[in-house]
């Protein structure tokens, strides 16, 4: 059975189960995150097959020579049919990759599906190497990486260098996602400096900018009634950063935030302290999607308007969602990325 057939069996079933993409469905045999766990690097940059779901998720805000803004995404998802690594065709790991480039007028998207165990996709920790087919994010260490991906209408090749430390969300990387206690292990490298070349229909564009890489793994990160999330990664002009999310649920929303100083010191804020209020919506892919937001974190004096550079940044993939670059104005100015899931 080929990888696409397996993935088409797995992912749609997840999408119809509890929580967005089945992430609220209880599972048997897999491990669950535990508070107080100490991370082990560089091993934890690699895969954790005893957990059901995991991702390596990079977004970048880039600028061309004429000042034109671009957004870039590179994502690798691992999902397990059983809590083990396995070998060859018996390996229960399935992989999905997403790549995108966003401009003010266009949003180019590509998706790759692969089977684990046969070399088609995977991740190694030392040296770090994440790949699916010919898409690749790799380097001798996690601090200096090369990245490439391509689709029918785009390609990119980027170089990334970390200029700050890793950041751990929640309680030292134990990130609670619901009032019921569902959680994930979650850390980021939000301090990459980026340079490279985008290849678009009009030609090659040299770009520079910054990138944010999220690492997260769990087995049931959502509660059964949570239908989707609005996730913000914002980089302010003064060097500080903010990660905040709101998980939407039938029994109410759940939020969390991490304030990151310019030096990389992280402060976690619990449910209810971070707010994201939609101000304007558009019809995207037949769905009503908010693309203008008021975001607040009063403890840090944050009251900003977050605006999509391209409101039509819809990821038309197996499990569709919205993902694109944003600008920030108000108490602080800057740029960042917004991801929205569960809009039907």
TAUR-V580267 format. One record per pair of residues at least 6 apart in sequence whose ideal C-beta (glycine too) atoms are under 8 Angstrom apart, sorted by sequence separation. I is the first residue (numbers start at 0). GAP is how many residues later the second one is. D is the distance in whole Angstrom. If there is no record, write none. Layout:
# TAUR-V580267
I	GAP	D
I	GAP	D
This chain:
# TAUR-V580267
14	6	5
15	6	7
17	6	4
18	6	7
47	6	6
62	6	6
63	6	7
84	6	7
85	6	5
100	6	8
101	6	8
113	6	4
114	6	7
115	6	6
122	6	7
129	6	7
130	6	7
138	6	4
148	6	7
149	6	8
168	6	5
169	6	6
175	6	7
176	6	6
197	6	7
198	6	8
234	6	5
235	6	7
246	6	6
259	6	5
260	6	8
281	6	8
282	6	8
295	6	6
313	6	7
314	6	5
327	6	4
13	7	5
14	7	6
16	7	7
17	7	5
46	7	6
61	7	7
62	7	7
85	7	7
99	7	7
100	7	5
113	7	4
122	7	4
128	7	7
129	7	5
130	7	7
137	7	6
138	7	6
147	7	7
148	7	6
175	7	5
176	7	6
196	7	5
197	7	5
233	7	7
245	7	5
246	7	5
258	7	7
259	7	8
280	7	5
281	7	6
283	7	8
294	7	7
295	7	5
313	7	8
314	7	7
326	7	8
327	7	6
13	8	3
16	8	4
17	8	8
60	8	7
61	8	4
83	8	6
84	8	7
99	8	6
121	8	8
122	8	8
128	8	8
129	8	7
136	8	6
137	8	6
147	8	7
174	8	6
196	8	7
232	8	7
233	8	5
245	8	7
246	8	7
257	8	5
258	8	4
280	8	6
294	8	8
295	8	8
313	8	6
314	8	5
326	8	6
327	8	6
12	9	7
13	9	7
60	9	8
61	9	7
99	9	5
111	9	8
121	9	7
127	9	8
128	9	4
136	9	8
137	9	8
146	9	8
147	9	5
173	9	6
174	9	5
196	9	6
197	9	6
232	9	8
233	9	8
245	9	5
257	9	7
280	9	5
281	9	5
293	9	7
294	9	5
312	9	6
325	9	7
10	10	7
60	10	6
61	10	6
81	10	4
98	10	7
99	10	7
120	10	6
127	10	6
135	10	7
136	10	5
146	10	7
147	10	7
174	10	7
195	10	8
196	10	7
231	10	7
232	10	5
233	10	8
244	10	7
257	10	6
258	10	7
279	10	7
280	10	7
293	10	7
294	10	8
312	10	6
324	10	7
325	10	5
13	11	7
59	11	7
80	11	4
97	11	7
98	11	5
120	11	4
126	11	7
127	11	6
135	11	7
145	11	8
146	11	5
173	11	7
174	11	4
194	11	8
195	11	6
231	11	7
243	11	7
244	11	6
256	11	7
257	11	7
278	11	7
279	11	6
293	11	6
294	11	5
312	11	3
324	11	7
325	11	6
58	12	7
59	12	4
79	12	6
80	12	8
97	12	7
98	12	8
119	12	7
120	12	7
126	12	7
127	12	8
135	12	6
145	12	7
146	12	8
172	12	5
173	12	8
194	12	7
230	12	8
231	12	5
243	12	7
244	12	8
255	12	7
256	12	4
277	12	3
279	12	4
292	12	7
293	12	8
312	12	8
324	12	6
325	12	5
58	13	7
59	13	8
79	13	6
80	13	7
97	13	6
98	13	8
119	13	7
126	13	5
127	13	7
134	13	7
135	13	8
145	13	6
146	13	6
169	13	7
172	13	6
193	13	8
194	13	5
230	13	8
231	13	7
243	13	4
255	13	7
278	13	4
291	13	7
292	13	4
323	13	7
324	13	8
57	14	8
58	14	5
78	14	7
79	14	8
96	14	7
126	14	7
127	14	5
133	14	8
134	14	4
144	14	8
145	14	7
172	14	5
193	14	7
230	14	4
242	14	7
243	14	8
255	14	7
277	14	7
278	14	6
291	14	7
292	14	8
309	14	6
322	14	7
323	14	6
57	15	7
77	15	6
78	15	5
95	15	7
96	15	4
134	15	8
143	15	8
144	15	4
192	15	8
193	15	5
229	15	7
241	15	7
242	15	5
255	15	6
277	15	6
278	15	6
291	15	5
308	15	6
309	15	8
322	15	7
57	16	5
77	16	8
78	16	8
95	16	7
96	16	8
133	16	8
143	16	7
169	16	6
192	16	8
193	16	6
228	16	5
229	16	5
241	16	7
254	16	6
256	16	7
276	16	7
290	16	7
291	16	7
307	16	6
308	16	5
321	16	8
322	16	5
30	17	8
57	17	7
77	17	6
78	17	7
94	17	8
95	17	6
96	17	7
127	17	7
143	17	5
168	17	4
192	17	6
193	17	5
228	17	6
241	17	6
242	17	7
253	17	5
254	17	6
256	17	4
275	17	5
276	17	5
290	17	4
307	17	8
308	17	6
321	17	7
322	17	8
32	18	8
56	18	5
76	18	7
94	18	7
95	18	8
113	18	5
142	18	7
143	18	7
167	18	8
168	18	7
191	18	6
192	18	8
228	18	5
229	18	7
240	18	8
241	18	7
254	18	7
255	18	7
275	18	7
276	18	8
307	18	6
308	18	6
320	18	7
321	18	4
30	19	4
55	19	7
56	19	8
75	19	7
76	19	4
93	19	8
94	19	4
113	19	7
142	19	4
167	19	5
168	19	7
190	19	8
191	19	4
213	19	8
227	19	8
228	19	7
239	19	7
240	19	4
254	19	5
274	19	8
275	19	5
276	19	8
306	19	6
320	19	6
321	19	8
29	20	7
30	20	6
54	20	6
55	20	5
75	20	8
76	20	7
93	20	7
94	20	7
111	20	5
141	20	7
166	20	6
191	20	7
227	20	5
239	20	6
254	20	7
274	20	7
290	20	4
305	20	5
306	20	5
320	20	4
29	21	6
54	21	7
75	21	5
76	21	8
93	21	6
94	21	6
111	21	5
138	21	8
165	21	6
166	21	5
191	21	7
211	21	5
225	21	5
226	21	6
239	21	6
254	21	8
273	21	8
274	21	5
305	21	8
306	21	8
320	21	8
321	21	7
29	22	5
54	22	5
74	22	7
92	22	8
93	22	6
165	22	7
166	22	7
189	22	4
225	22	7
226	22	7
238	22	8
239	22	6
273	22	7
274	22	8
288	22	8
305	22	6
306	22	7
320	22	8
53	23	7
54	23	7
73	23	8
74	23	4
92	23	3
111	23	6
165	23	6
166	23	6
188	23	7
189	23	8
211	23	7
225	23	4
226	23	7
238	23	3
273	23	5
304	23	7
52	24	7
53	24	5
73	24	8
74	24	7
90	24	7
91	24	7
92	24	7
96	24	7
187	24	6
188	24	5
224	24	5
237	24	7
272	24	7
303	24	5
304	24	5
26	25	6
52	25	7
53	25	8
72	25	6
73	25	6
90	25	4
94	25	7
187	25	6
209	25	6
221	25	7
224	25	4
272	25	7
288	25	8
303	25	6
304	25	5
52	26	5
72	26	6
88	26	8
90	26	3
94	26	4
163	26	7
164	26	7
187	26	5
188	26	8
222	26	7
224	26	6
272	26	6
278	26	7
303	26	4
51	27	7
52	27	8
72	27	4
89	27	7
90	27	7
94	27	7
161	27	6
163	27	3
186	27	8
187	27	7
283	27	7
302	27	6
303	27	6
51	28	5
71	28	7
72	28	8
88	28	6
162	28	5
185	28	7
186	28	5
225	28	7
245	28	7
268	28	6
283	28	6
302	28	5
303	28	6
48	29	8
50	29	7
70	29	8
71	29	6
72	29	8
87	29	5
88	29	6
92	29	8
161	29	6
162	29	7
185	29	7
211	29	8
244	29	8
245	29	8
281	29	5
284	29	5
301	29	6
303	29	8
22	30	7
70	30	7
71	30	8
85	30	7
86	30	6
87	30	6
161	30	6
162	30	5
184	30	8
185	30	5
243	30	4
245	30	5
268	30	6
275	30	8
281	30	8
283	30	5
300	30	6
301	30	6
305	30	7
307	30	7
46	31	6
48	31	6
51	31	7
69	31	6
70	31	4
85	31	6
160	31	7
161	31	8
184	31	7
284	31	7
300	31	8
50	32	8
69	32	7
70	32	8
159	32	4
160	32	5
183	32	5
184	32	5
243	32	7
305	32	6
49	33	5
69	33	6
159	33	7
183	33	6
184	33	7
266	33	8
288	33	5
48	34	7
49	34	7
68	34	8
159	34	5
183	34	4
48	35	6
67	35	7
68	35	7
96	35	4
158	35	7
182	35	7
284	35	7
48	36	4
67	36	8
95	36	8
96	36	8
98	36	6
157	36	5
158	36	5
181	36	8
48	37	8
94	37	5
157	37	7
158	37	6
183	37	4
46	38	8
77	38	7
96	38	5
157	38	4
181	38	6
182	38	7
258	38	7
283	38	7
109	39	7
156	39	5
181	39	6
109	40	7
155	40	6
156	40	6
181	40	6
256	40	6
258	40	8
109	41	3
155	41	7
174	41	8
181	41	5
258	41	5
108	42	7
109	42	7
155	42	5
107	43	6
154	43	8
155	43	7
179	43	5
189	43	7
48	44	6
109	44	8
153	44	7
154	44	4
176	44	5
177	44	7
178	44	8
231	44	7
75	45	7
77	45	7
107	45	5
153	45	6
176	45	6
177	45	4
187	45	8
189	45	7
292	45	8
46	46	8
107	46	4
153	46	6
176	46	8
229	46	5
75	47	7
141	47	7
144	47	8
152	47	7
153	47	8
152	48	6
177	48	6
146	49	8
149	49	8
176	49	8
29	50	7
98	50	4
289	50	7
98	51	7
159	51	6
189	51	5
243	51	7
288	51	6
30	52	7
96	52	8
98	52	6
28	53	7
29	53	5
100	53	5
157	53	8
189	53	8
241	53	8
243	53	7
28	54	5
75	54	5
288	54	5
75	55	8
100	55	7
187	55	7
241	55	6
287	55	7
75	56	6
286	56	5
98	57	8
286	57	6
241	58	8
75	59	8
229	60	8
239	60	8
241	60	7
73	61	7
75	61	7
231	61	8
233	61	7
73	63	6
229	63	8
231	63	6
13	65	8
55	67	7
10	68	7
9	69	6
177	69	7
176	70	6
189	70	6
233	70	8
9	71	7
177	71	7
178	72	8
233	72	7
73	73	6
178	73	8
190	73	7
55	74	5
168	74	6
231	74	7
5	75	8
46	75	7
73	75	6
178	75	6
46	76	5
166	76	8
177	76	5
45	77	5
176	77	7
44	78	8
45	78	6
45	79	3
57	79	7
176	79	8
44	80	5
45	80	8
175	80	7
43	81	8
55	81	7
174	81	7
42	82	5
45	82	8
41	83	5
42	83	8
44	83	5
9	84	6
41	84	5
71	84	6
10	85	7
41	86	7
71	86	7
169	86	7
6	87	5
168	87	7
5	88	6
169	88	8
6	89	6
57	89	7
168	89	5
2	91	7
166	91	7
2	92	8
107	92	8
178	92	7
233	92	8
235	92	7
239	92	8
166	93	5
105	94	8
231	94	8
233	94	6
237	94	7
247	94	7
175	95	8
236	95	7
235	96	5
236	96	5
44	97	5
100	97	6
102	97	8
166	97	6
168	97	7
170	97	7
235	97	7
236	97	5
59	98	7
167	98	6
169	98	6
235	98	4
41	99	7
100	99	7
163	99	7
164	99	4
166	99	5
168	99	7
234	99	5
41	100	6
163	100	4
233	100	6
234	100	6
40	101	8
233	101	8
234	101	6
233	102	4
232	103	5
231	104	6
232	104	5
231	105	8
6	106	5
231	106	6
230	107	7
229	108	7
230	108	4
3	109	5
5	109	6
229	109	8
230	109	8
2	110	5
228	110	8
229	110	5
2	111	5
228	111	7
2	112	4
227	112	7
228	112	6
1	113	7
227	113	4
228	113	7
227	114	2
226	115	4
227	115	7
2	117	7
211	124	8
40	125	8
211	125	7
71	126	7
69	128	6
38	129	8
59	132	8
61	132	7
38	134	6
57	134	8
59	134	5
63	134	8
35	135	8
69	135	7
34	136	6
35	136	8
36	136	7
61	136	7
36	137	7
67	137	8
69	137	6
35	138	7
34	139	5
69	139	8
71	139	8
33	140	7
64	140	8
32	141	6
43	141	8
63	141	5
64	141	6
63	142	7
63	143	6
62	144	6
61	145	4
62	145	6
38	146	8
61	146	7
62	146	6
61	147	4
34	148	8
36	148	7
38	148	7
60	148	5
59	149	6
60	149	6
32	150	5
59	150	7
60	150	8
31	151	8
32	151	6
59	151	4
32	152	5
58	152	7
59	152	8
57	153	6
58	153	6
57	154	7
57	155	5
56	156	7
57	156	8
55	157	7
56	157	4
23	158	7
55	158	8
56	158	8
54	159	7
55	159	6
56	159	7
54	160	8
54	161	6
53	162	7
54	162	8
53	163	4
52	164	7
53	164	8
52	165	6
50	166	5
51	166	7
52	166	7
50	167	6
51	167	4
50	168	5
51	168	7
52	168	7
47	169	5
44	170	7
43	171	8
58	174	7
60	174	7
32	184	8
32	185	6
31	186	7
31	187	5
30	188	6
31	188	7
29	189	4
26	192	5
26	193	6
25	194	6
22	195	8
24	195	7
23	196	7
22	197	7
22	198	5
23	198	4
25	198	8
22	199	4
23	199	5
24	199	7
23	200	4
23	201	7
19	202	6
23	202	6
18	203	4
22	203	8
106	203	6
17	204	8
18	204	7
105	204	7
18	205	6
103	205	6
104	205	7
106	205	6
112	205	7
17	206	4
18	206	7
19	206	7
102	206	8
103	206	6
106	206	5
108	206	6
110	206	4
17	207	8
18	207	5
19	207	6
101	207	7
102	207	7
106	207	7
108	207	6
110	207	7
18	208	7
19	208	5
101	208	5
108	208	7
19	209	7
101	211	5
99	213	8
99	215	7
97	217	6
106	217	7
97	219	6
95	222	7
101	222	5
99	223	7
101	223	6
70	238	7
70	239	8
68	240	6
70	242	7
72	250	6
70	253	6
70	254	3
69	255	8
68	256	7
68	258	8
58	264	8
60	264	5
72	264	8
58	266	8
68	266	8
70	266	7
60	274	5
60	275	7
60	276	7
58	278	4
20	298	5
14	304	5
13	305	8
11	306	8
10	307	5
10	308	6
7	310	8
6	311	7
20	320	7
19	321	5
19	322	5
